[in-house]
Amino acid sequence: MMLLFHQWVSPGSRKIRLMLKEKNLDFDLQIEKTWERRPEFLALNPAGDVPVLLLEPGAYPLCDATAIAEYLEESFADRPLLGQTALERAEIRRLIGWFDVKFNREVTQNLVDEKISKRLTGLGHPNSQAIKAGYANIHYHLDYIAYLADRRSYLAGAEFSLADITAAAHLSCVDYIGDVPWDEHPGAKEWYARVKSRPSFRPLLADHIPGMPPPRHYADLDF
């Protein structure tokens, strides 16, 4: 049985959880409070962050969401999530980078890190300017999602892919705090509703951070 060390609103952790489910792989979850700097966890990943995946007890630890995702795609290729051709893989990887780098920097860090991560780690009060920037930036990204979804079946093309998983992982974290203006972006909302309805997404919708429950619509497939 695989074991995934994760956090509730870590987009990288959520990406790997979704990917494991899409590939029908069995795994257990263990919350890792990385700010506690547990020696046992640092022995697995000296970088001290999540996700970390153990394929079995005592196995060599797989660290970093991108590296784990590539390993899973290469090792369990019967349910491909990175496309069939070199061109498809290039577009999927481009969008993965868009959300893991650009969206993360402009939205996730400004909203989720400020509102949740700082509270969990005790690293101070939220930065109001960062939150304001996150609110402003998310509209541009939702418009881009709607643009892509209007021209393709899914974000990167005709098939559901790791691009959709990565985007949804980030948005689900922001949605946990109720900061996604869905009603202003119906195209993005329609795409997210389709992704949210996939069986792989159900465990994420059941997540509850102690003392910080999500808004009512978070687990509602019809918003």
C-alpha positions as CSV (number, residue, x, y, z in Angstrom):
1,M,0.0,0.0,0.0
2,M,1.4,3.4,-1.0
3,L,1.6,6.1,1.7
4,L,1.3,9.8,0.7
5,F,2.4,12.5,3.2
6,H,0.3,15.6,2.4
7,Q,-1.4,18.7,3.8
8,W,-5.0,19.7,3.5
9,V,-4.6,22.7,1.2
10,S,-1.3,21.9,-0.5
11,P,-2.0,22.1,-4.3
12,G,0.9,19.7,-5.0
13,S,-0.5,17.2,-2.5
14,R,-4.0,17.5,-4.0
15,K,-2.6,17.0,-7.5
16,I,-1.0,13.7,-6.5
17,R,-4.1,12.5,-4.7
18,L,-6.2,13.2,-7.8
19,M,-3.7,11.5,-10.0
20,L,-3.5,8.4,-7.8
21,K,-7.3,8.1,-7.8
22,E,-7.5,8.6,-11.6
23,K,-5.1,5.7,-12.0
24,N,-7.0,3.6,-9.6
25,L,-4.1,3.1,-7.3
26,D,-4.6,2.3,-3.6
27,F,-2.9,4.5,-1.1
28,D,-3.1,5.8,2.5
29,L,-2.8,9.4,3.6
30,Q,-0.8,10.9,6.4
31,I,-1.1,14.6,7.3
32,E,2.4,16.1,7.7
33,K,2.7,19.4,9.6
34,T,5.9,20.4,7.9
35,W,6.4,23.5,10.1
36,E,7.1,21.1,13.0
37,R,10.2,19.9,11.2
38,R,9.9,16.2,12.3
39,P,13.3,14.5,12.1
40,E,11.7,11.4,10.7
41,F,10.0,13.3,7.9
42,L,13.2,15.3,7.1
43,A,15.0,12.0,6.8
44,L,12.5,11.2,4.0
45,N,12.7,14.6,2.4
46,P,15.4,17.0,3.4
47,A,13.6,19.8,1.6
48,G,10.9,19.5,4.3
49,D,7.9,19.9,2.1
50,V,5.0,17.8,0.8
51,P,4.0,15.7,-1.1
52,V,6.2,12.7,-0.4
53,L,5.1,9.3,-1.6
54,L,6.3,5.9,-0.3
55,L,5.5,3.1,-2.7
56,E,5.6,0.7,0.2
57,P,7.0,0.7,3.8
58,G,10.7,1.3,3.8
59,A,10.8,2.2,0.1
60,Y,12.8,5.0,-1.4
61,P,10.8,8.2,-0.9
62,L,9.5,10.0,-4.0
63,C,9.5,13.8,-3.4
64,D,8.3,16.9,-5.2
65,A,4.9,16.9,-6.9
66,T,6.3,17.2,-10.4
67,A,8.7,14.3,-10.0
68,I,6.0,12.1,-8.4
69,A,3.6,12.9,-11.2
70,E,6.2,12.0,-13.8
71,Y,7.0,8.7,-12.0
72,L,3.3,7.8,-11.8
73,E,2.7,8.5,-15.4
74,E,5.7,6.5,-16.6
75,S,5.0,3.6,-14.2
76,F,1.2,3.3,-14.6
77,A,0.7,4.2,-18.2
78,D,-2.5,2.3,-18.8
79,R,-4.5,5.4,-17.8
80,P,-2.4,8.2,-19.5
81,L,-2.8,11.8,-18.1
82,L,0.0,13.4,-20.1
83,G,-1.3,12.9,-23.6
84,Q,-0.5,10.5,-26.5
85,T,1.8,12.6,-28.7
86,A,4.7,14.9,-28.1
87,L,2.7,17.9,-29.1
88,E,-0.1,17.0,-26.6
89,R,2.4,16.4,-23.8
90,A,4.0,19.8,-24.5
91,E,0.7,21.6,-24.2
92,I,-0.2,19.7,-21.0
93,R,3.1,20.5,-19.5
94,R,2.8,24.2,-20.5
95,L,-0.5,24.4,-18.6
96,I,0.9,22.5,-15.6
97,G,3.6,25.1,-15.4
98,W,1.0,27.9,-15.8
99,F,-0.9,26.8,-12.7
100,D,2.0,25.5,-10.6
101,V,4.1,28.6,-11.1
102,K,2.0,31.6,-12.4
103,F,-1.3,30.8,-10.7
104,N,0.5,29.7,-7.5
105,R,2.5,32.9,-7.3
106,E,-0.3,35.3,-8.2
107,V,-3.3,33.6,-6.5
108,T,-2.7,30.6,-4.3
109,Q,0.1,32.1,-2.3
110,N,-1.7,35.4,-1.9
111,L,-5.0,33.9,-0.7
112,V,-4.5,30.3,0.7
113,D,-1.0,30.9,2.2
114,E,-2.1,34.2,3.8
115,K,-5.4,33.0,5.1
116,I,-4.8,29.4,6.0
117,S,-1.1,28.6,6.0
118,K,-0.1,31.5,8.3
119,R,-2.9,30.5,10.7
120,L,-1.8,26.9,10.8
121,T,1.9,27.7,11.2
122,G,1.5,30.7,13.5
123,L,3.6,32.9,11.1
124,G,1.7,36.1,11.7
125,H,-1.3,37.9,10.5
126,P,-2.5,37.9,6.8
127,N,-1.0,40.5,4.6
128,S,-4.0,42.6,3.3
129,Q,-2.1,43.8,0.3
130,A,-1.3,40.2,-0.8
131,I,-4.9,39.2,-0.3
132,K,-6.0,42.2,-2.4
133,A,-3.6,41.2,-5.2
134,G,-4.9,37.6,-5.1
135,Y,-8.5,38.8,-5.5
136,A,-7.5,40.9,-8.5
137,N,-5.4,38.3,-10.1
138,I,-7.8,35.4,-10.0
139,H,-10.2,37.0,-12.5
140,Y,-7.6,36.9,-15.2
141,H,-6.9,33.2,-14.6
142,L,-10.6,32.3,-14.5
143,D,-11.0,34.1,-17.8
144,Y,-8.2,32.1,-19.3
145,I,-9.7,28.8,-18.1
146,A,-13.0,29.8,-19.7
147,Y,-11.2,30.7,-22.9
148,L,-9.5,27.3,-23.0
149,A,-12.6,25.3,-22.0
150,D,-14.7,27.1,-24.7
151,R,-12.4,25.9,-27.4
152,R,-11.5,22.4,-26.1
153,S,-13.2,19.6,-24.3
154,Y,-10.7,20.1,-21.5
155,L,-8.0,22.6,-20.8
156,A,-5.3,21.0,-22.9
157,G,-7.4,19.3,-25.6
158,A,-9.9,16.6,-26.1
159,E,-9.0,14.4,-23.1
160,F,-9.0,15.0,-19.4
161,S,-5.3,15.4,-18.4
162,L,-2.9,16.4,-15.7
163,A,-3.4,20.0,-16.8
164,D,-7.0,19.8,-15.6
165,I,-5.9,18.1,-12.4
166,T,-3.3,20.7,-11.7
167,A,-5.6,23.6,-12.3
168,A,-8.4,22.0,-10.2
169,A,-5.9,21.2,-7.4
170,H,-5.1,24.9,-7.0
171,L,-8.7,26.1,-7.4
172,S,-10.0,23.6,-4.9
173,C,-7.6,25.1,-2.3
174,V,-8.9,28.6,-3.0
175,D,-12.4,27.4,-3.1
176,Y,-12.0,25.9,0.4
177,I,-11.8,29.5,1.7
178,G,-14.7,30.6,-0.6
179,D,-12.5,33.0,-2.6
180,V,-13.3,31.9,-6.1
181,P,-15.9,34.3,-7.7
182,W,-17.6,31.6,-9.7
183,D,-20.7,33.5,-10.5
184,E,-18.7,36.1,-12.4
185,H,-17.0,33.4,-14.5
186,P,-19.6,30.9,-15.7
187,G,-17.3,29.3,-18.3
188,A,-14.7,28.4,-15.7
189,K,-17.5,27.4,-13.3
190,E,-18.9,24.9,-15.9
191,W,-15.4,23.4,-16.4
192,Y,-14.8,23.1,-12.7
193,A,-18.2,21.5,-12.1
194,R,-17.3,18.8,-14.6
195,V,-13.9,18.1,-13.0
196,K,-15.4,18.3,-9.5
197,S,-18.0,15.6,-10.4
198,R,-15.3,13.0,-11.2
199,P,-15.0,10.2,-8.6
200,S,-11.4,11.1,-8.0
201,F,-12.4,14.4,-6.6
202,R,-14.8,13.2,-3.9
203,P,-12.1,12.6,-1.2
204,L,-11.0,16.2,-1.6
205,L,-14.5,17.5,-1.1
206,A,-14.6,15.7,2.2
207,D,-11.5,17.4,3.5
208,H,-12.0,19.5,6.7
209,I,-9.3,21.5,8.3
210,P,-9.9,21.4,12.1
211,G,-11.4,24.7,13.2
212,M,-11.6,25.9,9.6
213,P,-14.6,24.4,7.8
214,P,-15.1,25.1,4.1
215,P,-18.1,27.1,2.8
216,R,-21.3,25.2,2.1
217,H,-20.9,25.1,-1.7
218,Y,-17.4,23.6,-1.5
219,A,-18.7,20.0,-1.5
220,D,-21.8,20.7,-3.6
221,L,-21.4,19.3,-7.1
222,D,-24.0,21.8,-8.3
223,F,-22.5,24.7,-6.4
